[in-house]
Amino acid sequence: MPNSEQRKGRYMKLNRFAVIPLVAVLGGPVLIPADPPAMAQQSQMKDDIAQLAIDLKVGMDRSTLTPQQKEQLRDDFKELKQAHQNHEPFKALRAARSIRAALDSGAFKPADRQRIKQDIDAIKEARESGGGGFGFHM
């Protein structure tokens, strides 16, 4: 009966031989998923951005913003979302500041304003906890 070192060595040899055909069958390198906490952080940020979109829509519908201000806010949100997808911290910061400025204009109902600010803070927290190194420091 082989000892544990012999079994381990044989397993490693078998493991290598199993990977080579797998790579050939798949036509390229086998990609192992990224670490789960990073994937969870990305998922959480997507959820937070989706929640911001909903709250912005509801808040804008109940606000006293002009049509031009609403269009600017929609553009700012699109820029924020795109900046996160493309990992562009300065664009994200600029867009978040612009959204906050609109919130502070007095055109939003207090409850809507608070909810949207909480959404932005949640995105900031998710970004910072993910080690991305940039947030919305306003």
N, C-alpha and C positions, 0 to 999 in steps of 0.2 A: 504494500500500500504506500503511495507516495506521501511524503510529508507535506506540511502546509506551504513551504517555500516552493516545492516542485509543482504543486497544484497552482499556486499563484503565478509562477513562471509560465506554465502551460496556458492558463487563462489569459495572460497578457498576450501570448503569441496568437491564440485564437481570436482575441479581440482585435488585434491588428489586421489579421487576415479577413475578418468580417467587415472591417471599415473600408478596405480597398475596393471590394466589389460594390459596396453600397455607394461609394463615391462615383464609381464608373457607371452604375445604373442611373443615378440621379443626374449625371452629366456635369458635376461640379462639386465644389466643397459642400460638406454638410454643415449647415449653419445651426448652431446651438442657440436657443433663445437667450436674450440678454438677461441680466439678473432680474429676478421677479420684483424687487422693490422699485427699480427704475421703471419697469413696465406698469406697475401699479400707480406710480406717480404720474406717468403720462396719461393713464386712464382717468385718474382723478382730475387732472388739469382739463382734459377734454370735457368731463362732466361739469366742472366749474365754469368753463367758457360757455357751454350750452346753457347753463343756468343763467349766466350773465345775459346772454342773448334774449332769453325769455323775459327776464326782469326789465331789461332795457326796453323791449317792445311794449310791455305793459305800462311801464313808467312813462314812455314817450306818448302813448295814447292818452294818458291822463294828465299830461303836462300842458304848460302854456307855451311850449317852444314853437317858434315859427317853422314853416315848412323847410326853410333853408337851414335852420339849426338842427332840425330832425335829420335832414340829409347829411349834414356834417357829422352828426353823432353816429349815423349808420356807417359812414366812411371810416370814422375813427374805430368803430368796433371791427370792421373788416380788416383794417390795418393791424389792430391788436391780435386778432386771430391768425392772420397771415404771418405776423412777426413771430408768434410762438411756434407755428409750424415750421418756419424757416430758421429758427434760432437766431433772430435778429434783436438783440436786447435793446438797442437804442430806439428802434422803431416801436417796440412794445412800450417802452417807457414814455415816449412822446404821445402815443395813442392813449395810454392810460391817464396821463396828465390832462389831455384834452377832454376825455370823458369826465374826469373829476371836476374840471372847470365848468363843464355844462351842468353837472350836478349841483355845484355851488352857486349857480346863477339864480336860484330861487324859483325856477320854472317847474320843478318837480315837487310832488306832494312829499311831505316828510317821510312817510312810510316807504314810498318807492325809493327815495333818495337813500335811506338807510339800507334797504335791501340790496341795492346796486353796489353801494360801498362795501357791504359785506361780501358780495360776490367778487369784487376786485381784490379785497383782502385775502379771500380764499385762494384766488389764483396766485397772488403774490406768495402766500405761504407754501403752496404746492411747488412753486418754482424754486423757492429758496431751500425747501427741504429736499428737493431732488438734486441739489448740488450744482444747479445750473449757473449759480453765481450772479444772477441778476434778478432784480425784483422791480417793484414799482415804488421806489422811495420818493414819496411825495409828502 
